[in-house]
Amino acid sequence: MKIQIWTIGKEDEVYIKAGVEDFTKRISRYFGAEWIIIPPPKNSNKLPIAEAKKKEGEMISSMLKKDDYLVVLDEKGKTMTSQKLANFIQSRANESVKQLVFLIGGAYGIDGEVLRRANYCLSLSEFTFPHQLVRLILAEQIYRACTIIRKEKYHHD
């Protein structure tokens, strides 16, 4: 199985980039891992929010393959423990999912069409985090889940 993490926005800030790269390299020991940074639509900052989200949604929908398992990060999603995330990822691998896509939406959230297409809606926390920090937190949690699956020492119960 391959894990892709998609995010709408600009390249990583310097203070985030090294951590994201490190955890992505670590994840790659267990599953293929790749980040896809999707630039916001042109002039989206001048569009009404609903229209900007719709354009982002169209870009995302055009990139998704029919059999991709899509997990969207959304404040209204379900939370889970690190152990449950490990079980979740292992279950997708057991189901022979070819590509597990985690999607971090744009500044105003994720378009309704993409939310309806999602196989799962995940919330990292009830807190609101900057998108750049969400990238690092998600990468670390996916790595932690991989070590839990393999019963390695990184995670302490």
LOKOL-554100 format. One record per residue: y, z, x of N, C-alpha, C, O in turn. Coordinates in steps of 0.1 Angstrom, whole numbers, plus 2048, in hexadecimal, padded with zeros to 3 digits. Each point is the difference from the previous one (the first is absolute). Example, Ala and Ser with C-alpha at 12.3 -4.5 7.8 and 13.67 -1.06 7.14 Angstrom:
BEGIN
+-----+-----+-----+------+------+------+-----+-----+-----+-----+-----+-----+
! n_v ! n_w ! n_u ! ca_v ! ca_w ! ca_u ! c_v ! c_w ! c_u ! o_v ! o_w ! o_u !
+-----+-----+-----+------+------+------+-----+-----+-----+-----+-----+-----+
! 7C7 ! 84E ! 884 !  80C !  800 !  7F7 ! 80C ! 800 ! 809 ! 800 ! 807 ! 80A !
! 80B ! 7F2 ! 7F2 !  80B !  800 !  809 ! 80B ! 808 ! 7F8 ! 80B ! 801 ! 805 !
+-----+-----+-----+------+------+------+-----+-----+-----+-----+-----+-----+
//
This chain:
BEGIN
+-----+-----+-----+------+------+------+-----+-----+-----+-----+-----+-----+
! n_v ! n_w ! n_u ! ca_v ! ca_w ! ca_u ! c_v ! c_w ! c_u ! o_v ! o_w ! o_u !
+-----+-----+-----+------+------+------+-----+-----+-----+-----+-----+-----+
! 7F4 ! 800 ! 808 !  80C !  800 !  7F8 ! 80C ! 800 ! 809 ! 801 ! 806 ! 80B !
! 80A ! 7F3 ! 7F0 !  80C !  800 !  807 ! 80A ! 808 ! 7F8 ! 801 ! 7FF ! 7F4 !
! 808 ! 809 ! 813 !  80A !  807 !  7F9 ! 80E ! 7FA ! 804 ! 803 ! 7FE ! 80C !
! 804 ! 7FE ! 7EA !  80E !  7FB !  802 ! 809 ! 809 ! 7FA ! 7FE ! 805 ! 7F5 !
! 80E ! 7FD ! 811 !  80A !  808 !  7FB ! 80C ! 7F7 ! 7FF ! 806 ! 7FB ! 80A !
! 7FF ! 803 ! 7E9 !  80B !  7F7 !  7FE ! 80C ! 808 ! 7FD ! 7FF ! 80B ! 7F9 !
! 80C ! 7F1 ! 80B !  80D !  807 !  7FD ! 80B ! 7F7 ! 7FF ! 801 ! 7F6 ! 808 !
! 808 ! 80C ! 7EE !  80C !  7F8 !  7FE ! 80B ! 807 ! 808 ! 802 ! 80C ! 7FF !
! 805 ! 7EC ! 809 !  80B !  806 !  808 ! 801 ! 7FA ! 80D ! 7FB ! 7F5 ! 803 !
! 80C ! 812 ! 806 !  802 !  7FB !  80D ! 7F6 ! 805 ! 80A ! 7F8 ! 809 ! 7FC !
! 808 ! 7F2 ! 810 !  7F8 !  805 !  80B ! 801 ! 80F ! 801 ! 80A ! 806 ! 7FC !
! 7EC ! 801 ! 80A !  801 !  80E !  802 ! 80B ! 804 ! 809 ! 804 ! 7F9 ! 809 !
! 802 ! 813 ! 7F3 !  80A !  806 !  809 ! 7F9 ! 804 ! 80D ! 7F4 ! 803 ! 800 !
! 813 ! 7FE ! 80B !  7FB !  804 !  80C ! 7F8 ! 80D ! 800 ! 7F5 ! 801 ! 806 !
! 811 ! 809 ! 7F3 !  7FA !  80D !  7FF ! 7F3 ! 800 ! 7F8 ! 7F8 ! 80A ! 801 !
! 805 ! 7EC ! 7F8 !  7F4 !  7FF !  7F8 ! 7F6 ! 7F6 ! 806 ! 7F4 ! 803 ! 7FF !
! 810 ! 7F3 ! 807 !  7F8 !  7F5 !  805 ! 7F4 ! 805 ! 809 ! 7F5 ! 7FC ! 7FE !
! 80E ! 80D ! 80C !  7F6 !  804 !  809 ! 7F5 ! 807 ! 7F9 ! 7F4 ! 7FE ! 802 !
! 80F ! 80B ! 7F4 !  7F6 !  807 !  7F9 ! 7F8 ! 7F7 ! 7F7 ! 7F4 ! 802 ! 7FF !
! 812 ! 7F5 ! 7FA !  7F9 !  7F6 !  7F7 ! 7F6 ! 7F8 ! 809 ! 7F5 ! 7FE ! 7FC !
! 810 ! 7FD ! 80F !  7F8 !  7F8 !  809 ! 7F4 ! 808 ! 805 ! 7F5 ! 7FB ! 801 !
! 80D ! 812 ! 803 !  7F6 !  808 !  805 ! 7F5 ! 803 ! 7F5 ! 7F4 ! 7FE ! 803 !
! 810 ! 806 ! 7F1 !  7F6 !  802 !  7F6 ! 7F9 ! 7F3 ! 7FB ! 7F4 ! 801 ! 7FD !
! 813 ! 7F4 ! 803 !  7FA !  7F4 !  7FD ! 7F5 ! 7FC ! 80A ! 7F5 ! 7FB ! 7FC !
! 80E ! 807 ! 810 !  7F6 !  7FD !  80B ! 7F4 ! 80A ! 7FE ! 7F4 ! 7FB ! 802 !
! 80E ! 811 ! 7FB !  7F5 !  80A !  7FD ! 7F8 ! 7FB ! 7F4 ! 7F4 ! 801 ! 801 !
! 812 ! 7FB ! 7F4 !  7F9 !  7FC !  7F4 ! 7F7 ! 7F4 ! 804 ! 7F5 ! 7FF ! 7FA !
! 810 ! 7F8 ! 80F !  7F8 !  7F4 !  804 ! 7F3 ! 803 ! 806 ! 7F7 ! 7F7 ! 801 !
! 807 ! 815 ! 803 !  7F3 !  804 !  805 ! 7F5 ! 801 ! 7F5 ! 7F4 ! 800 ! 803 !
! 811 ! 801 ! 7F1 !  7F7 !  803 !  7F4 ! 800 ! 7F3 ! 7F7 ! 7F5 ! 7FC ! 7FB !
! 816 ! 7FF ! 803 !  802 !  7F4 !  7F7 ! 80A ! 7F7 ! 806 ! 809 ! 805 ! 807 !
! 7F7 ! 7EE ! 7F6 !  80A !  7F7 !  804 ! 80D ! 806 ! 7F9 ! 800 ! 804 ! 7F4 !
! 80B ! 7FC ! 813 !  80C !  806 !  7FB ! 80C ! 7F7 ! 804 ! 801 ! 7FB ! 80B !
! 808 ! 803 ! 7EB !  80B !  7F7 !  802 ! 80C ! 804 ! 7F7 ! 7FE ! 804 ! 7F4 !
! 80E ! 7FB ! 811 !  80C !  802 !  7F9 ! 806 ! 7F3 ! 7FC ! 801 ! 7F7 ! 809 !
! 804 ! 807 ! 7EB !  807 !  7F4 !  7FC ! 80E ! 805 ! 7FB ! 801 ! 807 ! 7F6 !
! 809 ! 7F6 ! 811 !  80E !  804 !  7FC ! 806 ! 7F4 ! 7F8 ! 802 ! 7F5 ! 806 !
! 801 ! 80D ! 7EE !  805 !  7F5 !  7F7 ! 80F ! 802 ! 7FF ! 805 ! 80A ! 7FB !
! 802 ! 7EC ! 80A !  80F !  802 !  7FF ! 804 ! 7FF ! 7F2 ! 7FB ! 7F9 ! 7F8 !
! 810 ! 80F ! 804 !  805 !  7FF !  7F2 ! 805 ! 7F2 ! 7FD ! 804 ! 7F9 ! 809 !
! 7FB ! 803 ! 7EA !  805 !  7F3 !  7FD ! 80F ! 7FE ! 804 ! 807 ! 80A ! 800 !
! 7FD ! 7EA ! 803 !  80D !  7FD !  805 ! 80A ! 805 ! 7F5 ! 7FE ! 7FE ! 7F4 !
! 80D ! 808 ! 810 !  80B !  805 !  7F8 ! 7FB ! 80A ! 7F5 ! 807 ! 802 ! 7F6 !
! 7EE ! 804 ! 80C !  7FA !  80A !  7F6 ! 80A ! 80C ! 7FE ! 800 ! 806 ! 7F5 !
! 808 ! 7FD ! 815 !  809 !  80B !  7FF ! 80C ! 7FD ! 7F6 ! 807 ! 808 ! 7FC !
! 7FA ! 7EB ! 801 !  80A !  7FC !  7F7 ! 7FB ! 7FD ! 7F1 ! 808 ! 7FE ! 7F7 !
! 7EB ! 803 ! 808 !  7F9 !  7FE !  7F3 ! 800 ! 80D ! 7F8 ! 7FF ! 80B ! 806 !
! 800 ! 7F4 ! 7ED !  7FC !  80C !  7F8 ! 7F3 ! 805 ! 804 ! 7F7 ! 7F9 ! 805 !
! 807 ! 814 ! 7FB !  7F4 !  807 !  805 ! 7F3 ! 7F9 ! 7F9 ! 7F7 ! 7FD ! 808 !
! 809 ! 801 ! 7EB !  7F4 !  7FA !  7FA ! 7FD ! 7F2 ! 805 ! 7F4 ! 7FD ! 802 !
! 816 ! 7FB ! 801 !  7FE !  7F3 !  805 ! 7FB ! 801 ! 80F ! 7F7 ! 7F8 ! 804 !
! 80E ! 811 ! 804 !  7FC !  801 !  80E ! 7F1 ! 804 ! 800 ! 7F8 ! 7FB ! 808 !
! 805 ! 80F ! 7EF !  7F2 !  804 !  800 ! 7F6 ! 7F5 ! 7FB ! 7F5 ! 7FE ! 805 !
! 810 ! 7FA ! 7F2 !  7F8 !  7F5 !  7FB ! 7FE ! 7F6 ! 80B ! 7F4 ! 7FB ! 801 !
! 816 ! 802 ! 807 !  7FE !  7F6 !  80B ! 7F7 ! 806 ! 80A ! 7F7 ! 7F8 ! 806 !
! 80A ! 815 ! 7FD !  7F6 !  806 !  80A ! 7F2 ! 7FF ! 7FA ! 7F7 ! 7FD ! 807 !
! 808 ! 806 ! 7EC !  7F3 !  7FF !  7FA ! 7FA ! 7F2 ! 801 ! 7F4 ! 7FF ! 802 !
! 814 ! 7F7 ! 7FC !  7FB !  7F2 !  801 ! 7FB ! 7FD ! 80E ! 7F6 ! 7F9 ! 802 !
! 811 ! 80C ! 808 !  7FC !  7FE !  80E ! 7F3 ! 807 ! 802 ! 7F7 ! 7FA ! 806 !
! 808 ! 812 ! 7F6 !  7F3 !  808 !  802 ! 7F5 ! 7F9 ! 7F9 ! 7F5 ! 7FE ! 806 !
! 80D ! 7FE ! 7ED !  7F5 !  7FA !  7F8 ! 7FB ! 7F3 ! 807 ! 7F4 ! 7FD ! 800 !
! 815 ! 7FB ! 806 !  7FC !  7F4 !  806 ! 7F8 ! 802 ! 80D ! 7F9 ! 7F8 ! 804 !
! 809 ! 814 ! 802 !  7F8 !  803 !  80C ! 7F2 ! 806 ! 7FD ! 7F7 ! 7FF ! 809 !
! 808 ! 808 ! 7EC !  7F3 !  806 !  7FD ! 7F5 ! 7F6 ! 7FD ! 802 ! 7F6 ! 7F9 !
! 7F2 ! 80D ! 80C !  7F5 !  7F9 !  7FD ! 7F9 ! 806 ! 7F4 ! 801 ! 80C ! 7FD !
! 7F8 ! 7EC ! 7FB !  7F9 !  805 !  7F4 ! 7F8 ! 80C ! 802 ! 800 ! 809 ! 7F8 !
! 7F8 ! 7F8 ! 813 !  7F7 !  80B !  802 ! 806 ! 80B ! 809 ! 7F9 ! 809 ! 804 !
! 814 ! 7F6 ! 7FF !  806 !  80C !  807 ! 800 ! 80C ! 7F7 ! 802 ! 7FF ! 7F4 !
! 7FB ! 80C ! 812 !  801 !  80D !  7F9 ! 80E ! 806 ! 803 ! 803 ! 803 ! 80C !
! 805 ! 7FD ! 7EA !  80E !  804 !  802 ! 803 ! 80E ! 7FC ! 7FD ! 804 ! 7F5 !
! 808 ! 804 ! 815 !  804 !  80E !  7FE ! 810 ! 800 ! 802 ! 805 ! 7FD ! 80A !
! 802 ! 805 ! 7EB !  80E !  801 !  801 ! 805 ! 80F ! 801 ! 7FA ! 809 ! 7FA !
! 80F ! 7F9 ! 80F !  806 !  80D !  801 ! 80C ! 801 ! 7F7 ! 809 ! 7F8 ! 800 !
! 7F6 ! 812 ! 7F7 !  80A !  801 !  7F6 ! 802 ! 80F ! 7FC ! 7F6 ! 807 ! 800 !
! 816 ! 7FD ! 7FE !  803 !  80E !  7FD ! 7F8 ! 805 ! 7F3 ! 7FE ! 80C ! 7FF !
! 7FE ! 7EB ! 7F9 !  7F9 !  804 !  7F3 ! 7F1 ! 7FF ! 802 ! 7F8 ! 802 ! 7F7 !
! 804 ! 7FB ! 815 !  7F1 !  7FE !  803 ! 7F9 ! 80E ! 801 ! 807 ! 80A ! 7FE !
! 7EC ! 7F5 ! 804 !  7F8 !  80C !  802 ! 801 ! 805 ! 80E ! 7FF ! 7F8 ! 80A !
! 801 ! 815 ! 7F8 !  7FF !  805 !  80D ! 7F1 ! 803 ! 804 ! 7F8 ! 801 ! 7F6 !
! 805 ! 800 ! 816 !  7F3 !  804 !  804 ! 800 ! 807 ! 80E ! 80A ! 7FE ! 807 !
! 7EC ! 809 ! 7FB !  7FF !  807 !  80D ! 7FB ! 7F6 ! 80B ! 7FC ! 7F5 ! 7FD !
! 805 ! 80F ! 80F !  7FC !  7F7 !  80B ! 7F1 ! 7FD ! 7FF ! 7FB ! 7F5 ! 802 !
! 7FD ! 816 ! 7FA !  7F2 !  7FE !  7FD ! 7FD ! 7F6 ! 7F5 ! 7F7 ! 7F7 ! 802 !
! 811 ! 809 ! 7F4 !  7FE !  7F7 !  7F5 ! 804 ! 7F2 ! 804 ! 7FA ! 7F6 ! 7FB !
! 810 ! 809 ! 80D !  804 !  7F2 !  805 ! 7F4 ! 7FB ! 809 ! 7FD ! 7F4 ! 7FF !
! 7FD ! 814 ! 809 !  7F5 !  7FC !  808 ! 7F4 ! 7FB ! 7F7 ! 7FB ! 7F5 ! 802 !
! 802 ! 812 ! 7F3 !  7F6 !  7FC !  7F7 ! 804 ! 7F3 ! 7F9 ! 7F7 ! 7F7 ! 7FE !
! 816 ! 808 ! 7FE !  805 !  7F4 !  7FA ! 7FE ! 7F4 ! 809 ! 7FB ! 7F5 ! 7FB !
! 809 ! 80C ! 812 !  7FE !  7F5 !  809 ! 7F1 ! 7FC ! 802 ! 7FD ! 7F5 ! 801 !
! 7FB ! 816 ! 801 !  7F2 !  7FD !  802 ! 7FA ! 7FA ! 7F4 ! 7F7 ! 7F7 ! 801 !
! 80D ! 80D ! 7F3 !  7FB !  7F9 !  7F4 ! 803 ! 7F1 ! 7FF ! 7F8 ! 7F8 ! 7FC !
! 815 ! 805 ! 808 !  803 !  7F2 !  800 ! 7F8 ! 7F8 ! 80A ! 7FB ! 7F5 ! 7FE !
! 802 ! 811 ! 80E !  7F7 !  7FA !  80A ! 7F2 ! 7FE ! 7FA ! 7FA ! 7F6 ! 802 !
! 801 ! 814 ! 7F7 !  7F3 !  800 !  7FA ! 7FF ! 7F5 ! 7F6 ! 7F5 ! 7FA ! 7FD !
! 816 ! 803 ! 7FC !  801 !  7F6 !  7F6 ! 801 ! 7F2 ! 806 ! 802 ! 7F6 ! 7F8 !
! 7FE ! 809 ! 815 !  802 !  7F4 !  807 ! 80E ! 7F9 ! 7FD ! 801 ! 7F4 ! 800 !
! 809 ! 814 ! 7FE !  80E !  7FB !  7FF ! 803 ! 7F9 ! 80E ! 7FE ! 807 ! 80A !
! 807 ! 7ED ! 7F5 !  803 !  7F9 !  80C ! 80D ! 805 ! 806 ! 802 ! 802 ! 80C !
! 808 ! 800 ! 7EB !  80D !  803 !  805 ! 806 ! 80B ! 7F6 ! 802 ! 7FE ! 7F4 !
! 801 ! 80D ! 812 !  807 !  80B !  7FA ! 80F ! 800 ! 803 ! 803 ! 801 ! 80C !
! 805 ! 7FC ! 7EB !  80F !  7FF !  802 ! 807 ! 80C ! 7FB ! 7FF ! 803 ! 7F4 !
! 808 ! 804 ! 814 !  809 !  80A !  7FC ! 80E ! 7FA ! 800 ! 804 ! 7FA ! 80A !
! 803 ! 808 ! 7EB !  80E !  7FA !  7FE ! 80A ! 80A ! 7FF ! 800 ! 809 ! 7F7 !
! 80A ! 7F7 ! 812 !  80C !  808 !  7FF ! 80B ! 7F7 ! 7FB ! 804 ! 7F7 ! 807 !
! 801 ! 80C ! 7ED !  80A !  7F7 !  7FA ! 80D ! 801 ! 806 ! 803 ! 807 ! 80A !
! 807 ! 7F2 ! 7F0 !  80D !  800 !  805 ! 808 ! 80C ! 7FB ! 7FA ! 80A ! 7FB !
! 813 ! 7F6 ! 808 !  808 !  80C !  7FE ! 800 ! 805 ! 7F1 ! 802 ! 80B ! 7FD !
! 7FC ! 7EB ! 7FA !  801 !  804 !  7F2 ! 7F2 ! 800 ! 7F9 ! 7FF ! 801 ! 7F4 !
! 7F7 ! 7FF ! 814 !  7F3 !  801 !  7FA ! 7F9 ! 7F3 ! 7FF ! 803 ! 7F6 ! 807 !
! 7F2 ! 80A ! 7F1 !  7F7 !  7F4 !  7FF ! 801 ! 7FA ! 7F2 ! 801 ! 807 ! 7F6 !
! 800 ! 7EC ! 80A !  801 !  7F8 !  7F4 ! 7F4 ! 803 ! 7F7 ! 7F5 ! 803 ! 804 !
! 80D ! 7FD ! 7EF !  7F6 !  803 !  7F6 ! 7F4 ! 7F7 ! 800 ! 7F5 ! 805 ! 7FE !
! 80D ! 7EF ! 805 !  7F4 !  7F7 !  801 ! 7F7 ! 804 ! 80C ! 7F4 ! 7FF ! 7FE !
! 812 ! 805 ! 80D !  7F8 !  804 !  80B ! 7F9 ! 80D ! 7FD ! 7F4 ! 802 ! 804 !
! 813 ! 807 ! 7F5 !  7FA !  80D !  7FC ! 7F4 ! 7FD ! 7F7 ! 7F5 ! 807 ! 801 !
! 80C ! 7F0 ! 7F6 !  7F5 !  7FC !  7F7 ! 7F4 ! 7FA ! 808 ! 7F5 ! 802 ! 7FC !
! 80E ! 7F7 ! 80E !  7F6 !  7FA !  808 ! 7F8 ! 80A ! 809 ! 7F5 ! 7FE ! 805 !
! 812 ! 80D ! 7FE !  7FB !  80A !  809 ! 7F2 ! 805 ! 7FC ! 7FE ! 802 ! 7F4 !
! 7F9 ! 801 ! 815 !  7F4 !  806 !  7FD ! 801 ! 80F ! 800 ! 7F9 ! 807 ! 7F9 !
! 811 ! 7FE ! 80E !  803 !  80F !  801 ! 80E ! 802 ! 803 ! 807 ! 7F9 ! 807 !
! 7FF ! 812 ! 7F4 !  80E !  804 !  802 ! 800 ! 80E ! 806 ! 7FB ! 809 ! 7FB !
! 80A ! 7F7 ! 812 !  7FF !  80C !  808 ! 80E ! 806 ! 803 ! 809 ! 7F8 ! 802 !
! 7F8 ! 815 ! 7FD !  80D !  807 !  804 ! 7FC ! 808 ! 80C ! 7F7 ! 808 ! 800 !
! 811 ! 7F7 ! 80A !  7FE !  809 !  80C ! 805 ! 80E ! 7FE ! 7FB ! 809 ! 806 !
! 80F ! 7F9 ! 7F1 !  806 !  80D !  7FE ! 809 ! 7FF ! 7F4 ! 804 ! 7F5 ! 7FC !
! 800 ! 817 ! 7FF !  80B !  800 !  7F6 ! 80D ! 7FF ! 807 ! 80A ! 7FE ! 7F9 !
! 7F7 ! 804 ! 814 !  80C !  7FE !  807 ! 804 ! 7F1 ! 801 ! 7F7 ! 7F8 ! 7FE !
! 815 ! 805 ! 804 !  805 !  7F3 !  803 ! 802 ! 7FE ! 80F ! 807 ! 808 ! 806 !
! 7F2 ! 7EE ! 800 !  802 !  7FE !  80E ! 807 ! 7F3 ! 803 ! 7FF ! 7F7 ! 7F8 !
! 807 ! 808 ! 813 !  805 !  7F3 !  804 ! 7F5 ! 7F6 ! 802 ! 7F5 ! 804 ! 805 !
! 80C ! 7EF ! 7F8 !  7F6 !  7F7 !  801 ! 7FA ! 7FF ! 80E ! 7F4 ! 7FF ! 802 !
! 814 ! 802 ! 808 !  7FC !  800 !  80E ! 7F6 ! 80C ! 803 ! 7F6 ! 7FE ! 806 !
! 80D ! 80D ! 7F5 !  7F8 !  80C !  802 ! 7F3 ! 7FF ! 7F8 ! 7F5 ! 804 ! 805 !
! 80B ! 7F5 ! 7EF !  7F4 !  7FE !  7F8 ! 7F6 ! 7F8 ! 809 ! 7F4 ! 802 ! 7FF !
! 811 ! 7F4 ! 808 !  7F7 !  7F8 !  809 ! 7F8 ! 809 ! 809 ! 7F4 ! 7FE ! 802 !
! 813 ! 80B ! 805 !  7FA !  808 !  80A ! 7F6 ! 80A ! 7F9 ! 7F5 ! 802 ! 805 !
! 80F ! 804 ! 7F0 !  7F7 !  80A !  7F9 ! 7F4 ! 7F8 ! 7FB ! 7F5 ! 806 ! 802 !
! 80C ! 7EF ! 7F8 !  7F5 !  7F8 !  7FB ! 7F6 ! 7FD ! 80B ! 7F4 ! 801 ! 7FF !
! 812 ! 7F9 ! 80C !  7F7 !  7FD !  80C ! 7F9 ! 80C ! 805 ! 7F4 ! 7FF ! 803 !
! 812 ! 80C ! 7FE !  7F9 !  80C !  805 ! 7F5 ! 804 ! 7F6 ! 7F6 ! 804 ! 804 !
! 80D ! 7FC ! 7EF !  7F6 !  804 !  7F6 ! 7F4 ! 7F7 ! 800 ! 7F5 ! 804 ! 7FE !
! 80D ! 7EF ! 803 !  7F5 !  7F7 !  801 ! 7F8 ! 802 ! 80C ! 7F3 ! 800 ! 800 !
! 813 ! 803 ! 80C !  7F9 !  804 !  80C ! 7F8 ! 80D ! 7FE ! 7F4 ! 800 ! 803 !
! 813 ! 809 ! 7F7 !  7F9 !  80D !  7FD ! 7F4 ! 7FE ! 7F7 ! 7F5 ! 806 ! 803 !
! 80C ! 7F2 ! 7F3 !  7F5 !  7FD !  7F7 ! 7F4 ! 7F9 ! 808 ! 7F5 ! 804 ! 7FE !
! 80E ! 7F4 ! 80B !  7F6 !  7F9 !  809 ! 7F9 ! 80B ! 808 ! 7F3 ! 7FF ! 801 !
! 814 ! 80A ! 804 !  7F9 !  80B !  808 ! 7F8 ! 809 ! 7F7 ! 7F5 ! 805 ! 805 !
! 80F ! 7FD ! 7EF !  7F8 !  808 !  7F7 ! 7F3 ! 7F9 ! 7FC ! 7F6 ! 806 ! 800 !
! 80B ! 7ED ! 7FE !  7F4 !  7F8 !  7FD ! 7F6 ! 801 ! 80B ! 7F4 ! 802 ! 7FD !
! 811 ! 7FE ! 80F !  7F7 !  801 !  80C ! 7FD ! 80E ! 805 ! 7F9 ! 802 ! 809 !
! 80C ! 808 ! 7EF !  7FE !  80E !  804 ! 805 ! 803 ! 80E ! 7F9 ! 807 ! 807 !
! 812 ! 7F3 ! 7FD !  806 !  803 !  80D ! 80A ! 80C ! 7FF ! 803 ! 804 ! 7F5 !
! 801 ! 801 ! 816 !  807 !  80C !  801 ! 80F ! 800 ! 7FC ! 806 ! 80A ! 7FF !
! 800 ! 7EA ! 7FF !  80E !  800 !  7FD ! 805 ! 808 ! 7F5 ! 80A ! 807 ! 800 !
! 7EE ! 7F9 ! 7F5 !  803 !  807 !  7F3 ! 7F9 ! 80D ! 800 ! 7F4 ! 801 ! 803 !
! 814 ! 80A ! 7FA !  7FA !  80D !  7FF ! 800 ! 804 ! 7F1 ! 80B ! 801 ! 7FA !
! 7EA ! 803 ! 801 !  7FF !  805 !  7F2 ! 805 ! 80E ! 7FF ! 800 ! 806 ! 7F5 !
+-----+-----+-----+------+------+------+-----+-----+-----+-----+-----+-----+
//
